[in-house]
């Protein structure tokens, strides 16, 4: 989905958060969930998120975060790229304003949620396992309320599967 060698692509700037800072955060989150392979992150707007959501999930509206796990490769026991995460900075700004925390923190919360999906967690089908893991990791990373907690029972965040 993303072109180039960058791990983090910012299509919109975020006060207090640089690509290198988010790359370090992603590395910490990956280590904490034991996710092998890199996670590419796209920070974009609602228009592009709507397009991605429509293309991969057949839902014609923007969403906060989409995760695209890389398909397993039987020839490689470990994946070089674990997957890709797309985040709407527009929705992140709305959430941050409503929850009274910095947009940079909201981007990290959404990123962590996406990393958990890349690691195989699925809050729609796991009887709370992902919610518990996300709570533990957010506490360890000193982050505010996560998506699953604030969105119960209806979650706007979904994992999208890459279509072949």
N, C-alpha and C positions, 0 to 999 in steps of 0.2 A: 504494500500500500504506500509506503514512504520511499522516496528516492534518496540516494546518497548514503554516506557513511555515518552521518550524525545519529546519535542516540536520542537526542531531544531536539525537536523543531518547534520554535515559537513563531506562529504566524501573527500573534498579538503579544505585545509586551505586558508584563505583570510587575507592578511595583514591588520591590523587595524580593524578587525571585529571578535569578539568571539561569540560563541553560545549564551552566556548570553546577550551580547549587542543586538544581533538580536532578541532574545526573548523579550527584553524590547521594541524594536522598533515595533515588531508585536503587542504587547499589546497596545501600543499607537495607532497604525493604526486601530486595531479592535475597540477600544473605539471611535475613530473619525468617523467610518462608522457604529457604533452601531451593530457590528457583534457579535452575541451570539455564544459561544462555542470557543474552542481553534482552532488554525490553525497550523497544523504540517508543518514544512518546511524542505525540502531536498535540500542541496547544493551539486551538483554532476557534472559529466563531460558530454561532448557531446555524448559519447557512450551510457551512460544510458538514457540520454534525447532522443536520437534517438530511443532507444528501447521502452521507454514510449510513445513517439509520434506515433510510428508504432502500438503499441498495442491498444492504446485508441483512436487515431484519424485516423489510417490507412494512416499516412504520414511518409514515410521512410526517414526522415532527422531530425537532431537535431533542437531544437527550444530553445528560451531563457527562457520562463516560461510557465508552465502548471498548471492549477488550477483544482482541483478535489473536487467539493462541495459534502458534505455528503448528502445522500438522506434524505428527511424528514421522521421523525418517528411519525406516528399518535398517538402513545402512550405517547410521550414526547413532550410537547409544546415547550421546548427549547432544542436545540441540544447540547450535551456535546462536540462534535467535529464538528466544522463548515465545515472542509474540510482539504485538503492537497495541498501544493504548491511545485512543483519541479522547481529548477532553475539551469541552466547550468552556472557554473563558467567560462567555456571556452568562451562562447559567452559574458558573463558579462565582462570578461577581454578585449575582442576585442572592445566592445562598450565603455568601460571606456577609453581605449587608444585612440580610434577615437574621443571621445567627451572630452578628456582631463580632466577627473575627476577620483577620486580614485575608485578602484574596489569595496571597501566597500560601497560606495555611490550607485554604480550601482546595487549592490545586494539589497540595500534598495528600490531603484526605482522599481526593478522587483518584490520584495516582496509586495510593496504597490499595484502594478498592480494586482497581484494575490489575495490579500485580497479583493480588489474591486470586482473581479470576484466571490469570495466566498460569498460576500454580495449580489450577484444577478445582478451586473452590466454587460452589454454586449455591448462593443463598436461597434460591427458589426451590431447591430440592434436597437440602442437606440437614434439615431439622435443627438449624441454629449453629452448626459447626463453623460456618464462615463468620457469622456475627460474633461468636465468642473469640475466634482468632483475630478478627479485625479489632475488637475491643482491646485485647491483650497487646497487640502491636501498636495501636494508637496510644495507649498508655505508655508503653516503652519509648515511643517516638515523641511523646508529649504533644499529641494532637487532640483537638476537640472532638465533639460528637461526630460519629461516622454516618455514612449513608444508610446502612441497614437500620440502625437505631432510629434515625429521624424519619425514615420513610415507611416504617411499619404501619399498617400491613401491606401497603402498596408501594413498591419500589420502582422509581423511574430508571434506575441503573440496571442495565442488562449486559450479559455477555453475548457478544456476537460471534458466531462461528464463521471462519473464512469459508467462502463458497468456492468450490473448485471450478 
